[in-house]
Amino acid sequence: MPSNTLEKLEISEKKLQEINDFLTSPSNALTGDLMKVIAKYGSIEEINAKAEEAQNLDNQLSALRKINSPYLKDLEWLMKAKNEKAFIGMEEYRRRELGADYKKTSFDADFAVTLEISALQYFPWLITEAKRAIEKKELMPGRYIRVRFMKEQEDQKDGELTAVAAAMNIVGASYVETLDTKGVDGANVHLGGPDTITGYFGGVGQPNHYALKWADEFLYYYTKYGVKQVLNLNPGTILLGYIMHKLGINNEFKISVFMGNDNPYSVLWTLMTAKLFSRDDGSTPLIGFNFSNSVNNKTIELSAQVRSELSLEACVRFEHHITETWKSIVRQPYDRTAELVEIGKKVRNIGAKHEGGPVKVEEKREHPSDILDYFIPKAEVISKGLMPKLEQNYLDKHEAVNSTAGALTKAGIPVIAATALHY
């Protein structure tokens, strides 16, 4: 192969200029329609200011007091427990897990793995989890994923959206909400149940005007509740996320497993777009993405090379499913802990996501975890008596988080738990 063959891949400045000219053209209907949506919420500066105000813990607690939220007492308990250092400290945790190996084990902070749990559907579960963590001297996750209906939370008028946000501020963790405009909301009028299943393979997505509807919904919850990070799963809404950030809105998103990043070339596509739309300071709204469940460690290593070469290693987390719900998403048993321990020594900025409990626990549950449970309205959950079972599923996931944390710690790989709790 001639030495200059790879040079043919270079994108010419002329072609880049053509793209820039289109993006910035006043006659571009695509960007023009987005600007109309943004204008509903004020200037860029006003939008960010509203979000920052809503993200402030004092303001969050004040808002909960005004509505006499039932969650306020739990938040006050959580703050008290944190201040009293009721949660196990990280060094004490390492000493317990390592035993005689504690003094001779060194940890490289550059390879710290973020402990993730999905999905924190209801605020009370977090308090139950925290009390268990204190009792059993366990770690609380450093990252929480939520897939609860947004409008349902708001309509309940108990302040759940604000309570969760306040809790994340208190425990020192990041979190992601899932907007209602996510493709299973009637967006594709031709899809129904199993009889139309092959239609889903083309991407349930956000067709037609739904991409703008997604942007509109995000800006509503961003400005009113300070929701900064949301799940994203469609190429169009991902692009809108990049554009909003490039314009100056301080939004963030993570790309869902349903996007299908399952090989290093799809990862190159994802990260290349993030790089192209990054700000001058190198920042991007893409704070992480889930690989497809089918990826192997070789793909993760190659993807890490792409991420490093594009200078995105520090800001884009690889969020890898270590466990999955027992039903409705993967073939079981599914447990990637051993592979994580192997790759965790080689690749930086990985998130260990736990969507299911330990295999040995799940297989014995009368009601094992099920991804479809995420889409049951709260009223139906209560009427069917499912709440205790779903909370148990969540606690099983917490157990899986701590099982992974123990395995990583024993391998000399540091973990990122709730930073304000585990001092």
N, C-alpha and C positions, 0 to 999 in steps of 0.2 A: 504494500500500500504506500503510495507516495507520501512524503512527509508533510505535504501541505493539504492533505485531504481534510483533516479536522478543521482547518481554517474556513472551510465552506460553511461551517455551522455558525460563524459569527453573524450577528444581526447588524445590518448596516445602520449607520446614523440616519440615513434617508428614511428607512422604514420606521425607525423609532420616532422620527419627526412627524411622519404621517399619522402615527397613533396619537402623539401629543396634540397635533393640530385638531384631530377629531375630538379628543377628550375635552379640549378647552374651547371648542367652537360654540358660540352662542346659539347656533342652530341645531345643536345636538339634542334631540328630544329626550334621549335616555338620561343624560345628566341634568337636563332642564327639569324633567319630571321629579327627579330626586331633590333638586333644590327647592321645588315647591313644597315637598313634604317637610323638608328641614325648616323652611320659613314659618311653618305653622307653630314652631316651638321657640322662635326668636332668632337672634343672631347666634353665631357660633359661640361667642363669649357668654351670652346669656344662657345658652343651653348647658355649657360646662359649669357655669356658676350654680345653676339650679341643681345639677347632679351633685356637686361638691357639698352643697348645703344639706341635701338629703342623705349623703353618706356620712355625715358627722354624727358620732355616737350620742352626744348630748342632745342634738336635734331629734334623733331617732327615739330616745327615751322620752323626751318631751312630747313627741307625737303620740306615743303609746299611752302616756298618762292622760292626754286629752280625751282619748276614746275609752279610757278605763280598760285597757287591754288585759285579758286574763293571763297574758304571757309576761307581764311586767315583773311579777314576783319571782318567776323563774330566772329572769335575766339578772335581777338583784342578787339572787342566790348564786348564780354563776360568777358574777363579779366578786362576791365575797369569797367564794371558793378559790378563785384565781388569786386574790390578794393575800389569802392565807396560805398560799402555796400548797393547796390540798392535793394537787396532781403530782404524780411522780416526776422528779427531775430527770433530765436526759442522762446525766452521768450515773445517777442511781440506777436508772433503767439498764444502761450498758453494763454496769457492774453486776447486776443480777443476771442478765442474759449470758454474759461471758464467763462468769465465775473465775476460775483460776487463770483464764486467758486474758482477763481485763487489762492488766498492766502491760502486757506485751502486744496488745492489739492497737494499731494506729488507724485513724480514720482520715480520709482525704475529703474535705468539705466540697471539693469540686465535683465529686461524684455522688453527692447526696441525692437520694431518691425520695420524691414527694409521695406521701401516703394519701391515697384518694379513696373516697367512698361514694357509692351511687346506689340508690338515690335517696336523699334526705327529703322525703315527701312532706312531712309534718313536723313543725317546730318542736312539739313535746318529745319527739323521738330523740332529739339532740340532748335534752335534759336527762332522759333515761340513760342515754349513752354516757353522758358525763358522770352521772352517779355511779354507773358500773365501772368506768375508768378509774375513779377514785378508789372504789372498794377493792378492785382487783389489781390496782397499780398498773393500768394499761395506758397505752398512748391514744390520744384523740387524733383523728386524721388532720392533715394540714390542708386538705382541699375537699370540698363538698360539691357534689353534682345534684341538681334538683330537676325533676321532670313533672312538677305539679302544674296543673292548669293555672295560669296567671289570673285570668278574670275570676275564676272561682275563689282564689285566695283573696282578691280585692273585695269581692261581693260578700264574703263572710263577715267583713267588718270587725274582725278581731285583731287586725294588725299583723297578720302572719308575715307578709312580705317585709315589713319593717322590723319585726322581731328577729327574723332570720338574719337580716343584714346587721342588726345590732349585735347578735350573737357572734357573727363572724368577726366583727370588730373586737369583741371582748376576747375571744379565744386566739385570735391571730391566725386566721385561716382565710384562704381565698374560696370563692364559690361561684357557681355558674347557674343561671336560671334558664329554663327552656320556654321560649315564647309560644303562644298559642298558634301562631301562624307557622306551622311546621309540616304541612303537607298532608296531615291526616285529619284536616278540618274541613273536608269537602272541596279542597282546592282543585282536585282533578275530578271533574263531574262524571267521568267514565269509569271510575273505580268503585267497586263495591266490596264484597266479601271474597271468600276463597274462589268463587266462580270467575273472578277477574284477576286472579293472582299474577298471571304473567304480565299484566299491565303495570304492575309495580316494578318490574325489572327495568323499565325505562326510566324509573325515578319518580316517586310520588311527588317529590319536590314542591316548588311554589310556582305554578305556571302563570303565565299572563301577567295580571296586575298584582299577583300575590307577593312578588319580590318587594314592590314598593309598600305593600301592606305590612310586610315584615319590618321594613325600615321605620315605618310610622309607629308600629307597636313598640319597637325598641326605644325610640325617642320618647314615647309616652312614659314607659317605666324607668327610663334613664333620668328624665327630668323630675318625675314625681317621687320615685322611690330610690333613686341613686343606683339602680341596677346597672352595673358597668359591664359585666361579662355575661354573654348569652351563648347558648348552643347554636351552631350553624351547620347546615347540611346540604346546601344547594349552591352550585357554582355562581348563580346570579346573586344570591344574597351574600355570599362570601365576597364577591366583587363590590357590592354596595357597602359592606363593612369596611373594606380597604379604602374606598373612595371617601366615606364619611370621615375616617381617621385622617386621611391625607388633607381633607379640607380643614381639619383642626378640632373635630369632635374627639373627645378622649374615650372613645368606645373601645371595647375589647371583645373578642369572641374565641371560642374553641370550636374546632371542626369535629363533628360527630363521627363515630365509627360507621354510621350509615352512608357517609360520603364515599367510603371504599378506597382509602389510601392503602393499597395492599401490595405495592411493589415500589422499588426506588424511583421508577420513572414517574409514577403518579405523585410521589413525594416531591420530586424535582419540579413538577408542574405547580404544585401547591406552594412550595417555598419560593419559586421563581416569581410568581405573582406577588407574594408578600414582599419580596425584595424590590420589585419594580415600583410598588406603591408605598414603600416605606418613606418616612419623613427624612428630612436632611440629617436628623440626629440618629438615624438608623432604626428608630422605633417602628413597630408595626402593631396593628390591633390583634394579629394572630398570636395569642399567648400560648396556644398549644393545639394539638390535634390527636385524635385517637387513630391508631392504626386499625386496619381490619383485623379481626380475630385470627386470620389465617397467616399473618406474617411470621417469618422465622427470624432468628437473630442475625442472620447474614443480611437480610433486608434492612434491619434496624441499623446495623453497622454502616451499610452503604448510604442510608438516609442521613446518618450522622455526619458522614463526609460532605454530603450536599449542604447540610445545615451549617457546618463549620465554614466551608468555602464561601458561603453567602453571608457570613458574619451574623447568623441568626441563632447561634447556639445559646446565648444567654437569655434570649427573650421568648423563644419558641420551645415549649416543653413537648416531649414525646410522651403521650398518655397511653399506656399500654394496659389492656385488660388482663389482669392476673387471674381473676375469677369472674364467672358470668352467672346470670340467673339460671337456675336449674332448668327452667322451662322456657320455650318459645324463642330462643335465639341461637343457641349452639348445641352441637352434640355433646353429651356429657359422658364421662367425666372430663372437665376442662379445668386445668390448674397449671399456670405457667410460672410458678414460683421458682423452680429450679433454673429455668431459662433466664428469668430475671436476675437471679444471683450471678449467673454467668455474664450476661450483657452489662449488668450494673457496674462491673469493674472496668468496662471499656468505653462506655458511652455516658456522657454527662447529661444532666437535665432530663431525667426520666420521671414520669409519674406512674406509680403503681396503682391502677384503678381496680377497685373491688366492687363488682356488681352482684356477686353471689357469695354465699357462705362457704366454708370448707366443704369439700366433697363428702367427707364422712358424716358431716352434720346434715347437709341438704338431703342426702339420699334417704334419711330416716324421718324427715319432717312430714307430718300429715299435710301441711300446706307449704311446700317448698317455694322458693322465690320464683317469680314469673314476671318477665318483662311486660306482659300485657296488664299486670296489676297497676302499672303506672298510669294507665289511661282510664281507670275507673273513677267516676266522680265521688267526692267525699261522702255525699249523702248515701250513695249506693254501698260504699265501703262500710258505713255505719249500719245501714239496714240489714246487710248480710252478715254482720258480726265479724267482719274481716280485720278490723283495726288491730286487735291484739296479735293476730297472726302475721300481719304485715310488719308490725313493730318487731316481732321476733325475727322475721326475715332480715330486717335492718340490723338488729343486734348480731345476727349470724355473720353479716358482712363486716361488722366491727370486729368480730372474732377473726375473720380472715385477714383484715388489715393488720392485726397484731401478730398473727402467725407469720405473715410476710415480713413485718418489722423485725421479728426475732430471727428469721432466716438471714435477712440482710445484715443485721448487727453481728451475728455469729461469723459472717463472712468478711467483716471489717468494712462494710459499706454503710455510711451514715444515712439516716432517714430524717425527713422533714415532717414533723408532726405539728400540731397546733402550737405555734411558736410562743404565744403569750402564756400558755399553760405549763409547758414542759421546759422550764427554765434551764 
